[in-house]
Amino acid sequence: MIVGDFNIHVDDTADTGASKLRELLSACGLLQHDRSATHRHGHTLDLLITRDDQVVNVLPIDPPLLSDHSFVVATVGCVPFASQFTSACQMRNWREVDVDEMAADLLRSDLIVSPPDDLESMIDSYNTTLRALVDKHVPLRTKRFFRARRSARWFDRECRESKRWMRKLERRYRRVRTADAQAAWRQQFHTQRYLFQSKFTAFWLSTVESCQQNPRALWRTVNTMLHPPRQHDTCKLSAADFASFFQMQSGQYTDCHSICETTGL
């Protein structure tokens, strides 16, 4: 799913940029779902793009409230949020092994009863027998681990409470649609923004000041500020994978030259 302020007037059928964007989305099997104006001047600039087979329900778009852009709210059928922060691995619980039973099975195995004559067959029999015994007495099980999301280091309990209160006021406004509810939501929005900025500034000022006598620690701190945490790629695609995807989508995209000519890139 792709969201953001594209600054392309997709509602204007005569706009050249909008036409090229529609062609590109169609070639990639994507669909833009916003159909109402999202800007104060009446154009659709804030887009919600998903696969064309994705089930999306865009809620009615309100006029701009807190800025010159509207809030775009939609329900999307996708992977549950919690599953994005879990990882799984296969492991064996060696504590549950019945050593006597496993030893008895080993004594009854061909490795002990009728061992092979040559060394190579003996090694194969050893590996096969022990693997079978382990799989029988200590089977592999899939265990899932929860990977907690890491918030910014300055984002404390007060910030969480402020954000929770703002969401509550937003839901109240969307439910009752009164001027008082809108004013309360707007006020909390500005209060939260000021709080976040002050927390961010105070945290990093105190962190840098605490490292004044330690140049190495100061450099690490500054480097952390300038370089965000590295994002782990979920998959790696080569240029060949990228080209084959476009070839499958449409016969006209057979090489990079035709892609650039068609999309105007």
C-alpha positions as CSV (number, residue, x, y, z in Angstrom):
1,M,0.0,0.0,0.0
2,I,1.3,3.5,-1.0
3,V,-0.1,6.7,0.6
4,G,1.0,10.3,0.5
5,D,0.7,13.7,-0.9
6,F,1.6,13.3,-4.6
7,N,0.7,16.9,-5.7
8,I,-0.7,15.4,-8.9
9,H,-4.3,16.4,-9.9
10,V,-5.6,12.9,-10.5
11,D,-9.1,14.3,-10.7
12,D,-8.3,16.3,-13.8
13,T,-8.6,14.1,-16.8
14,A,-6.7,16.7,-19.0
15,D,-3.7,16.8,-16.7
16,T,-0.6,15.2,-18.3
17,G,1.0,14.1,-15.1
18,A,-2.2,12.5,-13.9
19,S,-2.5,10.6,-17.2
20,K,1.0,9.2,-17.0
21,L,0.4,8.2,-13.3
22,R,-2.7,6.3,-14.3
23,E,-0.9,4.5,-17.0
24,L,1.9,3.6,-14.7
25,L,-0.4,2.3,-12.0
26,S,-2.4,0.2,-14.5
27,A,0.9,-1.4,-15.8
28,C,1.9,-2.3,-12.3
29,G,-1.5,-3.7,-11.4
30,L,-2.2,-0.9,-8.9
31,L,-5.4,1.1,-8.2
32,Q,-5.8,4.6,-6.7
33,H,-8.9,4.7,-4.4
34,D,-9.4,8.4,-3.5
35,R,-12.2,9.9,-5.6
36,S,-13.0,13.1,-3.6
37,A,-11.1,16.3,-3.2
38,T,-8.5,16.2,-0.5
39,H,-7.1,19.8,-0.7
40,R,-8.5,23.1,0.3
41,H,-8.5,24.3,-3.3
42,G,-10.5,21.3,-4.5
43,H,-8.1,18.8,-6.1
44,T,-7.3,15.2,-5.2
45,L,-3.7,15.2,-4.1
46,D,-3.5,12.7,-1.2
47,L,-3.6,9.3,-2.7
48,L,-4.3,5.8,-1.4
49,I,-2.8,3.2,-3.8
50,T,-3.0,-0.6,-3.4
51,R,-3.0,-3.7,-5.6
52,D,-6.0,-3.7,-7.9
53,D,-7.3,-6.9,-6.1
54,Q,-7.1,-5.4,-2.6
55,V,-10.3,-4.8,-0.7
56,V,-10.4,-1.1,0.3
57,N,-13.2,0.9,1.7
58,V,-12.5,4.7,1.8
59,L,-14.6,6.5,4.3
60,P,-16.2,9.9,3.4
61,I,-13.5,12.5,3.2
62,D,-14.0,15.6,5.4
63,P,-13.0,19.1,4.4
64,P,-9.5,20.1,5.6
65,L,-9.5,20.8,9.4
66,L,-6.1,20.9,10.9
67,S,-4.2,21.9,7.7
68,D,-4.9,22.6,4.0
69,H,-5.2,18.8,3.4
70,S,-8.0,16.4,4.5
71,F,-7.7,13.3,6.6
72,V,-8.1,10.2,4.4
73,V,-9.5,7.3,6.4
74,A,-10.0,3.9,4.9
75,T,-10.4,0.2,6.0
76,V,-8.0,-2.2,4.2
77,G,-8.1,-6.0,4.3
78,C,-4.5,-6.9,5.1
79,V,-2.2,-8.9,7.4
80,P,-3.1,-8.4,11.1
81,F,-1.0,-5.6,12.6
82,A,0.4,-7.8,15.4
83,S,1.8,-10.4,12.9
84,Q,4.1,-7.8,11.4
85,F,6.1,-7.7,14.6
86,T,6.4,-11.5,15.2
87,S,9.0,-13.9,14.0
88,A,9.1,-17.6,14.1
89,C,11.8,-20.3,14.3
90,Q,11.9,-24.0,14.6
91,M,13.4,-25.5,17.7
92,R,13.6,-28.7,19.8
93,N,12.7,-29.0,23.5
94,W,15.5,-31.2,24.7
95,R,14.2,-31.1,28.3
96,E,11.3,-33.4,27.3
97,V,13.6,-36.2,26.0
98,D,13.1,-39.6,27.7
99,V,16.7,-40.8,27.6
100,D,15.9,-44.4,28.5
101,E,13.3,-44.8,25.8
102,M,15.6,-43.2,23.2
103,A,18.4,-45.5,24.3
104,A,16.1,-48.5,23.9
105,D,15.2,-47.5,20.4
106,L,18.8,-47.0,19.6
107,L,19.7,-50.5,20.7
108,R,16.9,-51.9,18.5
109,S,18.0,-50.0,15.4
110,D,19.9,-51.4,12.5
111,L,22.9,-49.4,13.4
112,I,23.4,-51.6,16.5
113,V,21.7,-54.8,15.4
114,S,23.2,-55.2,12.0
115,P,25.8,-52.5,11.3
116,P,27.1,-52.1,7.8
117,D,30.5,-53.5,6.9
118,D,32.1,-50.6,5.1
119,L,32.9,-47.2,6.6
120,E,30.9,-45.1,4.2
121,S,27.7,-47.1,4.8
122,M,28.4,-47.0,8.5
123,I,28.5,-43.2,8.4
124,D,25.3,-43.0,6.4
125,S,23.6,-45.4,8.8
126,Y,24.8,-43.4,11.8
127,N,23.5,-40.1,10.5
128,T,20.1,-41.6,9.3
129,T,19.5,-43.5,12.6
130,L,20.3,-40.6,14.9
131,R,18.3,-38.1,12.8
132,A,15.3,-40.5,12.9
133,L,15.6,-40.9,16.7
134,V,15.9,-37.2,17.3
135,D,12.8,-36.5,15.0
136,K,10.8,-39.1,16.9
137,H,11.7,-38.1,20.5
138,V,12.4,-34.4,20.1
139,P,10.3,-33.3,17.1
140,L,10.8,-29.8,15.7
141,R,8.2,-27.3,16.8
142,T,7.5,-23.8,15.5
143,K,7.8,-21.1,18.1
144,R,6.8,-17.5,17.6
145,F,8.5,-14.5,19.2
146,F,7.0,-11.1,19.6
147,R,9.3,-8.3,18.4
148,A,8.4,-5.2,20.2
149,R,8.2,-2.0,18.3
150,R,10.9,0.5,19.2
151,S,9.6,4.0,19.8
152,A,11.8,7.1,19.7
153,R,13.9,7.3,22.8
154,W,12.3,10.7,23.7
155,F,8.7,9.3,23.3
156,D,7.7,8.7,26.9
157,R,4.5,8.0,28.9
158,E,3.4,11.7,28.6
159,C,3.7,11.5,24.8
160,R,1.7,8.3,24.7
161,E,-1.1,9.8,26.8
162,S,-1.2,12.9,24.7
163,K,-1.5,10.8,21.5
164,R,-4.2,8.6,23.0
165,W,-6.2,11.7,24.1
166,M,-5.9,13.2,20.6
167,R,-7.2,10.0,19.0
168,K,-10.1,10.0,21.4
169,L,-11.0,13.6,20.6
170,E,-10.8,12.8,16.9
171,R,-13.1,9.8,17.2
172,R,-15.5,12.0,19.2
173,Y,-15.6,14.7,16.5
174,R,-16.2,12.1,13.7
175,R,-19.1,10.8,15.8
176,V,-20.9,14.0,16.8
177,R,-19.7,16.5,14.2
178,T,-20.0,19.6,16.3
179,A,-18.0,22.8,16.4
180,D,-17.0,22.3,20.0
181,A,-15.7,18.8,19.3
182,Q,-13.7,20.1,16.3
183,A,-12.2,22.9,18.4
184,A,-11.2,20.5,21.2
185,W,-9.5,18.1,18.6
186,R,-7.7,21.0,16.9
187,Q,-6.4,22.3,20.3
188,Q,-5.1,18.9,21.3
189,F,-3.5,18.5,18.0
190,H,-1.4,21.7,18.4
191,T,-0.7,20.8,22.1
192,Q,0.6,17.4,21.0
193,R,2.8,18.8,18.3
194,Y,4.4,21.3,20.7
195,L,4.9,18.5,23.3
196,F,6.6,16.2,20.8
197,Q,8.9,19.0,19.6
198,S,9.9,20.0,23.1
199,K,10.5,16.4,24.2
200,F,12.6,15.7,21.1
201,T,14.7,18.9,21.6
202,A,15.1,18.5,25.4
203,F,16.2,14.8,25.0
204,W,18.9,15.4,22.4
205,L,20.2,18.6,24.0
206,S,20.7,16.7,27.3
207,T,22.2,13.7,25.5
208,V,24.7,15.8,23.6
209,E,25.6,17.9,26.7
210,S,26.3,14.7,28.7
211,C,28.9,13.7,26.1
212,Q,30.9,16.9,26.1
213,Q,33.8,15.3,27.9
214,N,33.8,12.1,25.8
215,P,34.4,12.9,22.1
216,R,33.8,9.2,21.1
217,A,30.4,9.1,22.8
218,L,29.6,12.5,21.3
219,W,30.4,11.3,17.8
220,R,28.2,8.2,18.3
221,T,25.3,10.4,19.5
222,V,25.6,12.7,16.6
223,N,25.8,9.8,14.2
224,T,22.7,8.3,15.7
225,M,20.8,11.6,15.2
226,L,21.9,12.0,11.6
227,H,21.4,8.4,10.5
228,P,18.1,6.6,11.3
229,P,18.1,2.9,12.2
230,R,18.7,0.6,9.3
231,Q,15.5,-1.0,7.9
232,H,15.7,-4.7,7.3
233,D,14.6,-5.6,3.8
234,T,11.8,-8.3,3.7
235,C,13.0,-9.4,0.3
236,K,15.7,-8.7,-2.3
237,L,14.8,-8.1,-5.9
238,S,17.2,-8.0,-8.7
239,A,17.0,-5.9,-11.9
240,A,16.0,-9.1,-13.7
241,D,13.1,-9.7,-11.3
242,F,11.9,-6.1,-11.8
243,A,12.0,-6.4,-15.6
244,S,10.2,-9.8,-15.7
245,F,7.4,-8.4,-13.5
246,F,6.7,-5.7,-16.1
247,Q,7.0,-8.2,-18.9
248,M,4.3,-10.4,-17.3
249,Q,2.0,-7.4,-16.7
250,S,1.9,-6.2,-20.2
251,G,3.4,-7.3,-23.5
252,Q,4.3,-3.8,-24.5
253,Y,6.8,-3.5,-21.6
254,T,9.5,-5.7,-23.1
255,D,12.5,-3.7,-22.2
256,C,13.6,-0.6,-20.2
257,H,13.4,1.6,-23.3
258,S,9.7,0.9,-23.9
259,I,8.9,1.4,-20.2
260,C,10.5,4.9,-20.3
261,E,8.7,5.8,-23.5
262,T,5.3,4.7,-22.3
263,T,5.5,6.2,-18.8
264,G,7.4,9.3,-19.8
265,L,10.1,8.7,-17.2
